C-alpha cells in the first residue's frame, strides 16, 4: 500500500512540473507588480518617507510629560560647585506633569514640514519609476519568450520537413534515381535542423527563467504565453509630441522636481534660523512626602523667548549650503530633461527601425518561399541539384526566423518607447 502511495505521489509531482501556466502580458505585469520584492521595498521606503512630515510637525504641537522624582540629601545640603546657583536640596517624593506649546517660530517649522512633504512626494514618484521599470522588464522578458517559442515552432517544422525530404531522397537513392551524395546532403541538412532545434529549446528554457525572475519568482515556472492582440500596433511619427509627453510624465523627472521644491523650502526654513522662537511651558504636581520647608502642591507657568545672537557663523553656513543645494537640484532637473529627450529619440529611432524591418522581413519571406517552391520543383524534375534545394530550405528557415524576430523585436521596442514616454506606469 505504501509503495502504491509513493508511486502516486511521485506521478502527481511530475505531472505538476509539466503543467504550463497560461499567461497574458497584462496578467504577467499584474503578477510582477504584486510579487516583485523591488517594488515592495520601494513601497516601504515611500511609506517611511510619509512619516517624516509628521515627525517634523510634532515640534509645533503641544507636548506633556509625567514625572516621578525622589531625592534625599544630607542636612542643610546645598549645591556648592559646578554652577552659578546655590539651591538647597530637600528630601522629597514628588509627582507631576509638565506641558508645553511652541507659540511661534515665525514659519520655520512650516517650511520644514513642506520640505519633508515634498521629499515624501519624491519617494512616491520613485515608486512609480520602479513600477515602470518592472513593467518594462516583464514586457521584454514576455516578448523574448514569445519570440523563442515561435522560433522553436519554426525549428520543429523545419526538422519535420527535412525529415520528409531525407526520406524521399533516400527512397529515390535506393531506386537508383538519386545519388548517395544527395542522400548525404539531405542528412546533413536534417542534422543542421536538429542542431538548430536543440539551441532553440535551450533559448526557450532560458527565456522561461528570465520571465519567472521578472515576475518575482524563483525561475522554476513554465509558461504558455498568450498574445493579447494578434495585430501589430502602428508607430506614431510625431517626435515633438513624444518629447513633450515624456517631459510631463516621466516619474524620475517628477521626483527630481519635488526634490528641487524640497530643497527650496528647506533653504527658506534655514533663512529663518535667526528669528526668535516663542514657547509657553507649564508644570504642576503633588508631593506625597516632603520636608517641612516646602509645600505639598505646586504649579507654575512661564513664557520663553529664544533669540539667537552668536553661534560662530553656523546659521550663515547652513543658509549658504541650503541655497547651493537648491541650485544643484535645479541643475539636476535640467540635466535629467536632456537625458530624457535623448533616450526618447533613441527609443523612437530603434522602434522605427524595427517597424521598417518587419516589412522587409515579410518581403524576404515571400521571396524565400517562392525560391523554395521553384528549387523543389526543379529538383523533382531533375533540373536542379540537392545543393540548390538545401540553400533554398536554409533561406526559408532564416526568413521565417527573421520575420518572427522582427515582429517581437518591434513589440519590445514599443514597450521600451512607452517606458521612455512615461506611459507604462
N, C-alpha and C positions, 0 to 999 in steps of 0.2 A: 504493500500500500504506500509506504514511504517512497519507494522508488518511483512509482507512478506519479506521486505528488511532485517529486523533484523534476521529473521529465516535463510535467505540465507547467511548472513554474519557469523552467528554462525556455520552453517553447513560447510562453507568454512574453518573457523578457526579450527574446529575439524578435518576436513579432512587433513588440513596441518599438524596437530600434529601427525597424524598417518602415514605420509609419511616417509619411510625409505630411508636413504641416502646410496646408494651403494658405497662401498669404498674398494679399494685395499690397500695393505701395502705401495706401492710406493706413491699412492695418499695421504695416511694418513701422511707419512713423509713430503711430499711436503707442505701440509696444515700447519703442525706444524711449519716447518721452516719459513713459510711465516707469520704466525699469532701469534706465541707464544711470549708473552711480554718479557720473559727472553732473547731470542736471540736478540730481537730488542734493549733491554737495553745494552747488551754486545756490539752490533754493535756501539751504541752511544759512549760507553767508548773507544772502539778501534779508532773510528773517532776522539775523543777528544785527544787521545794519539798521533795521527798523527800531531796535531798542535804544540806539544811541540818542536820538532826539528826546526820548523820554528821560534818559539819564541827565541830559543837559538841562532840560526844562525843570527838573527837580530843584535846581538851585533857587528858583524864584517862587517855589511853593512853600507853604508852612511846614515846619518840622516840629516834632515833640519827642522828648526822651524821658524815660523814667530812671531814677537813681535811688540806690540804697547804699548808704555810707555809714561805716562805723569807725570810730577813732578813739584812741586812748593816748594819754600823754602824761609826762611827769608833772608834778605840782608846779604851778607858776612857770610853765614852759612857754617859750617864745621862739619864733624863727629869728635867729640872730645872725645868719650868714647866708650868702648866696642870693640876696635880693635886697631891694631898697625899701621894703616894707618891714613892719615889726609886729605881726599879728600874734595874738595869744592863742594857744591851742587848747581846746576844751575837750573833755571826754564827752562822747555823744554817740547815739544811734539815730540816724535820720533817713527819712524817705521823702521823695519829692519829684516834681515834674518840671521840665524846662522846655519851653517852646519859643519858636522864633519865626519871623517872616521878613524876607527881604522886601522892602518897600519899593526901591527903585535902584537900578544901576544904569539908568539913562539909556536903555536899549541894548546894552552889550549882550545880555543873555538871550534876548530875542534874536539878535543876529546869529549867535552861536547855534540856536535851535534851527533856524532856517538853513544854515550851512550844513548841519547834520542831516536835515531832511533832504537836502539836495544830494548829499552823498548816498543816502539810502535810495533815492531815486536812481542814481547812477548804478547802484548794485542791481536794482530791478532790471535796468536795461542790459546789464551784463548777463542776467538770467535769460533775457530774450535772445541775446547773442549766442549763448550756449545752446539754447533750443534750436536756433537756426543752424548752428554748426552740426549738431547731432542729426537734424533732418537732412542736411546735405550729405553727411557721412552715410546715412541709411540709403538715400537715393542713389548714391554712387555704387554702394555695395549691391543694391537691388538690381540696378541695370547691368552691372558687371555679371551677376549671376544669371540674369535673363540671357545675356549675350552668350555666356558659357554653355547654358543649357541648349540654346538654339544652335550653336556651333556643334555641340555634341550630337544633336539630331542629324545635322548635315553629315557628320562623320559616320554615324551609323548607316545612313542612307548610302553614303559613298562605299562603305565596306560591302553592303548588300549588293549594290550594282556591280562592283568589281568582282565579287564572288561569282555573279552570273556570267560576266564576261570571261573570267578564268575558266569556268566550267564549259562554256561554249567553245572557247579556243582549244581546251583540252580534248573535247569531243571531236572537233574538226581535225586536230592533230592525229588522234587515233585512227581517223578515217583517211589519213594521208592528204587532207585538204589544206592543212596549215603545217608550218614547220615547228620544230621544237623550240626555235628561237622565239616564235610568237608566244608559245606557252611560257617561256622564261620571262618575257616582258610582262605578260598578264599576271604571273605570280609575283613579280617584283612590284607591280602596281598595287596588287592586293596587300602585300606586306607593308608598303608605304601607307596605305589607308589604315591598316590595323595599328601601325605605329602612331599615326596621327590621332586615331581614336583613343589610344591609351593616354596621350598627352591631354586630349580634351576631357577625358574622365578625371584626370588629376586637376585640371583647371576648374571643373565643376566643384570638386571637393574643397579646393582652396577657397573658391568664391562662397561656398556654403559656410565655411568657417569665418570668413570676413563678415558676412551678413549677420551671423549669430553674434559675433563680437560687437558689431554696430548696434544690435538690438539690446545690448547689455547682458547677453547670455554667456555661457561658458564655451561656446564654439562647437558643441556636440550636436546641435539641432540640424535637421534636414528639412528643406523647404521645397514645396511645389509652388512656384510663383505664378500669379495670375495678373495679367496686364489689366489696368483699369479701363483703358481705351485702346482699340486696335489702330485707330487713326493717329498719324503723327502730326502734332501741332505745328503750325507755321511759325515763322520767326518775324517779329516786327522789325522795322528798319529805322525807327526814329531814335537815333542815339542821343540827341539832345534831351529828349523827354526822359529817356532812361537815366541820364546823369542827374536830372532834377529829382526824379523819384528816389534814386539812391541816396542823394544828399539828405533828403527829407526823411527817409525810412530806416536807414542803416542804424541798428541799435548801438553799435560802438560809437558812432558819432553823437547820438543822443546821450550816451553815457559821458563822453568827454565834455559835451556842452554843460551837463549837470555838474561835472567836476569843476568846470570853469566858474559856474554860478556859485558853487560851494566855496571856492577859493576867494571869490569876490566878497561874498558875505562874511567869510572869516576875516578878511582884511578889514572890512568895515568894523567888525567887532574889536579887532586889535587896535583900531584907531580910537576906541572908546576906553582904552585902559587907563587913561589919565583922568577920567571922570570919577567922581566920588560914588560910593555905594552906601545907601542908607538902609538900615535894618532895625527892626524892633525885636526885643527879646523880653521874655517874662519867665518868672520861676515862682513856684510855691511848694510848700511841703509841711511835714509834721515830724516832730522829734519825740518818739515814744520814751526815750531815755536820754537825759542830758544833764549838764552841770547847772548849778543854781543861778549862774550869771547869764544864761541865755534863755530865750522864750521857747515855748513848745511848738509854736506855729510860726511860719514865716511866709512872706510873699514880697516880690519886688518886680519892677518893670523898668525898662530903660530903652533908650534910643541911641543907636550907634551910627556915626557918620565916619566912614573910612575915606580919607583923602590921600592919594599917593603924592609924594613930594619928590623923593630922590631914590633911585634904585640902580645907579650905575649904568644908565642908558639901556636898561633891559627892555623897557617898553618901546623905545625908539627902534632898537634892533628887531624886535618882534614885528613891529609895523612894517619896516622895510622888507623883512623876509616875506611877510604875507603878500605885500604888493608884488614882489618879484615872482612869487609862486603863481599869483594870478596872471601875470603876463605870460609865464611859461605855459599855463593851462590854455590860454587863448591861442598861443602858437601851436600847441599840440592839436587843437581843433583844426586849425588851418592845414597843418601837415597831414592830418588824417583825411581831410576832404580831398587833398591832392591824391593821396594814395587810393581812395575810393574811386575817384574818377579814372585813374589808371587801371585799376582792377576791373571796373565795369567795361572799359574799352577793350581790354584783353579778353574778357569773358565773352563779349559780344562778337569779337572777331573769331574766336575759337568756335562759338556756336554757329556763326555764319559759314565758316569753312566746313564744319561738319554737316551743315544743312545742304551745302552745294555738293559735298561728296556723296550724299545719298542719291542724287540724280545721276551722277557719273557712275556710281556703282550699279544702279539699275540698268543703264545702257550697257555696261560691261557684262552684266549677267545675261542680257538678251543676246548679245553677240556671242558669248561663250556657249550658250545653249544652242544657238544656230550652228556654231562651228562643230560642236559635238555631234549634232544630228548629221551634218554633212560628212564628218570623218567616219562615223559609224556606217553610214550608207556606202561610202567609198570602200571601206574595209570589207564590208559584207559582199560587195560585188567584185572584189579583188583589185580595185584600182588604188587603194591606199594601204599604208603599212601599219603595223602594230604601234610603231613609234608615233606616227601621226595621231592615232586613236588615243594613245596614252597621254600625249600632250594636250589633246582636247579635253580628256577627262580631268586632268590636273587643272587646266584652265577653268573649267566649270566649277570645280571644288573651290578654287581660290576666289572666283567671282561670287559664289554663294556665301562664303565666309566673309568676303569683303562687304557684301550687301548687308548682312546681318550686323557686322561690326559697325558699319557706317550709321545704321539706324539707332542702335543703342548708344553709340558714342554721341550722337546728336542729342538724344534724350538726357544723357548725363551732362552734356554741356549746357543744355537748357536748365537743368537743375542748378548747376553752378551759377548761371546767369541770374536765375531767380534769387539765389543766395546773395549775390553781389548787389542786387537791387533791393534787398531787404524785404522780399515778398514771400519768403517761406517761413515766417515766424509762426 
